[in-house]
């Protein structure tokens, strides 16, 4: 008797077996495709220099260039540009390779220094996080600080001061007349001035600063015009003639550099104060106990 269930069973099994093989094959192709995608070689990064087999890539160069301070990049841009920077990277790599040949990278001393440097970097990052607000110097703070260091700075007006001290008003008037007629102030000061501190220099006192002159002379400096000889000025020492001249650009630049140095000093002081506040906060929340051996930590020399 014909029984459909028995007649169709083999065909069902055959179809199931074929489907299984088809699925397996499909998965195999997919797997092979995925493997090919995974093992596909990444695009090689451009190499700009090879030093004894060690490459310097474009991205490494760019990172090192960006790590430079703005002032350093400006210096390179004025003298050789990026090509000079690359030459210095190559020289640095040659030195590193020589250091490795000598085993310096395995030195315990170098490793200890590296560890301390790493710790310092970590601490720097911590402090940058704790000191969230940027430390700045206000104009008022800077003016007050510069005032405390006025003896290091040029005062206003920024001029060169020359003087001539004469024993009486007649000599002073006569020399003033001769200078205005074309006489040489420096030569007259060398010959006739009785001011011991400036005579040997032809009356030159250098750039004007606070405290440079007697009060009677100091008060007149702002009213003098460059190249114009003052009227005789009476003092207890005698009669002075004064002349002011423009300063050389180099002197003005040096004064500006001094002002910037003082600003940086004040900024460093404010940063130290901010750090002191951070340290005080950390110590307040910490438990610190000094061991007995701490009593030997002293600046006094040990007993013989």
C-alpha atoms as one frame of an Amber mdcrd trajectory, in Angstrom:
protein
   0.000   0.000   0.000   1.223   3.459  -0.874   2.125   5.470   2.226   3.030
   9.076   1.504   4.823   9.642   4.799   7.322   6.883   4.041   7.795   7.965
   0.443   8.513  11.598   1.270  10.810  11.051   4.300  13.967  10.351   2.309
  13.362  13.450   0.182  12.880  15.533   3.354  16.104  14.215   4.801  17.877
  14.917   1.494  16.612  18.498   1.440  17.623  19.039   5.081  21.075  17.669
   4.365  21.436  19.916   1.306  20.261  22.955   3.272  22.795  22.203   6.030
  25.629  21.990   3.505  24.473  25.203   1.827  24.368  27.084   5.134  27.792
  25.734   6.113  29.241  26.771   2.792  27.687  30.219   3.068  29.052  30.670
   6.588  32.423  29.447   5.358  32.484  32.031   2.589  31.442  34.713   5.064
  34.133  33.619   7.459  36.704  33.667   4.691  35.515  37.132   3.688  35.758
  38.366   7.254  39.205  36.815   7.657  40.355  38.463   4.459  39.022  41.779
   5.717  40.740  41.325   9.089  44.044  40.280   7.564  44.024  42.990   4.917
  47.224  44.977   5.367  46.566  48.452   6.741  47.650  51.392   4.688  51.273
  52.066   5.478  52.051  55.378   7.129  54.410  57.699   5.229  58.012  57.426
   6.403  60.096  60.575   6.099  63.454  59.220   7.302  65.187  55.906   8.014
  68.115  55.793  10.418  69.855  52.417  10.562  66.525  50.693  10.025  64.571
  52.838  12.491  61.890  54.922  10.790  60.588  58.372  11.588  57.015  58.560
  10.359  55.089  61.624   9.289  52.744  61.364  12.289  55.659  61.054  14.730
  57.266  64.123  13.196  53.978  66.082  13.368  53.437  65.154  17.029  56.948
  66.212  18.003  56.552  69.463  16.065  53.264  70.263  17.800  54.822  69.506
  21.203  57.265  72.378  20.716  56.523  75.646  22.469  55.435  78.554  20.298
  58.725  80.334  20.947  60.742  77.282  19.852  58.668  76.816  16.689  59.185
  80.494  15.858  62.934  80.052  16.282  62.925  77.112  13.864  60.754  78.999
  11.374  63.316  81.808  11.333  66.278  79.468  10.927  65.890  76.347   8.805
  62.233  75.561   9.438  60.922  72.011   9.684  63.855  70.631   7.710  66.275
  71.719  10.415  63.987  70.196  13.049  64.022  66.911  11.105  67.839  66.999
  10.964  67.908  67.391  14.745  65.490  64.470  15.181  67.812  62.344  13.045
  70.814  63.368  15.126  68.844  62.603  18.281  68.027  59.119  16.971  71.688
  58.482  16.106  72.669  59.483  19.638  69.960  57.219  21.097  71.179  54.287
  19.023  74.732  54.859  20.224  73.493  55.087  23.821  71.719  51.732  23.442
  74.889  50.175  22.014  76.673  51.258  25.172  73.901  49.818  27.315  72.918
  53.137  28.825  69.230  52.267  28.478  69.839  49.386  30.908  71.580  51.566
  33.495  70.003  51.455  36.961  70.822  55.131  37.413  69.022  56.046  34.186
  66.028  53.921  35.157  65.843  55.652  38.530  65.947  59.071  36.902  63.281
  57.967  34.422  61.058  56.844  37.284  61.452  60.180  39.053  60.689  62.020
  35.823  57.560  59.900  35.326  56.460  60.687  38.874  57.006  64.387  38.216
  54.820  64.240  35.095  52.057  62.567  37.110  52.330  65.203  39.825  52.257
  67.989  37.227  49.010  66.604  35.816  47.533  66.317  39.311  48.429  69.896
  40.162  47.034  71.152  36.857  43.774  69.476  37.783  43.778  70.860  41.335
  44.691  74.365  40.207  41.779  74.781  37.853  41.862  78.554  37.601  44.687
  80.126  35.623  47.131  82.134  37.715  47.343  85.659  36.342  48.940  88.945
  37.333  46.811  92.091  37.334  48.163  95.459  36.185  47.930  96.793  39.724
  49.917  93.859  41.114  52.551  94.203  38.415  52.917  97.966  38.898  53.370
  97.492  42.641  55.976  94.744  42.103  57.890  96.805  39.545  57.831  99.692
  41.986  59.606  97.549  44.575  62.324  96.814  42.023  62.553 100.286  40.509
  66.340 100.323  40.942  66.558  97.613  38.245  64.431  99.526  35.746  64.662
 102.609  33.629  62.547 105.431  34.976  60.477 107.825  32.927  61.533 109.628
  30.887  63.766 106.972  29.354  66.832 109.055  28.547  70.613 109.113  28.899
  71.788 111.655  31.485  74.982 113.724  31.373  76.021 116.293  33.948  78.742
 118.837  34.584  79.423 120.254  38.057  81.065 123.688  38.201  82.322 125.593
  41.283  80.380 128.808  40.607  77.534 130.209  38.545  79.841 132.239  36.281
  81.737 129.169  35.114  78.436 127.329  34.609  76.961 130.137  32.480  80.122
 130.439  30.419  80.303 126.721  29.625  76.580 126.617  28.827  77.122 129.422
  26.313  80.094 127.633  24.736  78.211 124.329  24.417  75.241 126.097  22.803
  77.703 127.727  20.404  78.913 124.303  19.268  81.304 123.262  22.023  81.595
 119.606  23.022  79.829 118.876  26.310  81.832 115.685  26.897  85.212 117.398
  26.445  84.246 120.292  28.710  83.076 117.852  31.402  86.348 115.916  31.200
  88.310 119.153  31.634  86.237 121.346  33.930  83.698 119.241  35.889  84.419
 118.680  39.584  81.938 115.776  39.876  84.156 112.789  40.662  81.691 110.043
  39.704  81.057 111.305  36.158  84.099 113.384  35.184  86.146 110.471  33.823
  83.207 109.524  31.551  82.740 113.046  30.203  79.763 113.636  32.501  77.877
 110.512  31.373  75.751 108.947  34.151  74.089 106.348  31.956  70.341 105.687
  31.640  68.110 107.618  34.008  66.965 105.670  37.071  65.421 106.619  40.356
  68.003 107.704  42.905  70.568 108.444  40.213  70.581 112.191  40.847  70.274
 114.638  43.714  66.641 115.646  44.394  67.157 119.120  42.891  68.329 117.575
  39.609  65.906 114.673  39.634  62.910 117.006  39.736  64.062 118.746  36.531
  64.645 115.675  34.371  61.060 115.453  32.987  61.241 119.077  31.817  64.469
 118.698  29.815  64.440 118.232  26.046  66.971 115.881  24.394  70.117 117.725
  23.324  69.219 120.963  25.181  71.523 122.139  28.000  69.823 123.137  31.229
  70.340 126.445  32.963  72.800 126.318  35.890  71.221 124.462  38.830  72.356
 125.532  42.283  73.076 122.822  44.874  75.188 122.501  48.000  77.978 121.027
  45.864  78.041 123.775  43.257  76.263 124.531  39.991  75.196 121.758  37.642
  74.605 121.730  33.930  72.502 118.790  32.657  71.810 117.272  29.293  69.613
 114.325  28.300  69.884 112.229  25.129  67.773 109.461  23.549  68.646 105.927
  24.621  70.030 103.299  22.260  67.451 100.693  21.120  69.494  97.930  22.781
  69.152  99.615  26.180  65.386  99.948  25.763  65.131  96.284  24.757  67.163
  95.248  27.803  64.837  97.251  30.043  61.819  95.547  28.475  63.446  92.164
  29.067  64.009  93.072  32.719  60.365  94.040  33.105  59.289  90.703  31.625
  61.657  88.839  33.948  60.164  90.617  36.952  56.656  89.796  35.710  57.609
  86.128  35.477  59.045  86.278  39.019  55.769  87.677  40.339  53.812  85.037
  38.423  56.003  82.300  39.917  55.408  83.697  43.400  51.643  83.589  42.884
  51.868  80.026  41.591  53.893  78.970  44.626  51.265  80.552  46.859  48.517
  78.633  45.049  50.515  75.403  45.436  51.030  76.104  49.126  47.259  76.356
  49.491  46.819  72.997  47.718  49.461  71.349  49.922  47.870  72.762  53.069
  44.513  71.324  51.998  46.036  67.891  51.348  47.868  67.851  54.682  44.697
  68.798  56.520  42.968  65.648  55.276  45.990  63.362  55.675  47.368  61.320
  58.576  51.100  61.918  58.818  53.341  60.416  61.477  57.084  60.955  61.605
  59.212  58.016  62.700  61.912  58.351  65.323  64.530  58.403  62.570  63.084
  61.696  61.349  64.937  63.493  64.112  68.167  62.812  62.207  66.841  64.707
  59.169  68.424  68.056  59.893  70.557  70.713  58.243  73.054  70.590  61.070
  76.330  68.759  60.277  76.663  65.338  61.941  78.753  65.080  65.065  82.257
  63.712  64.392
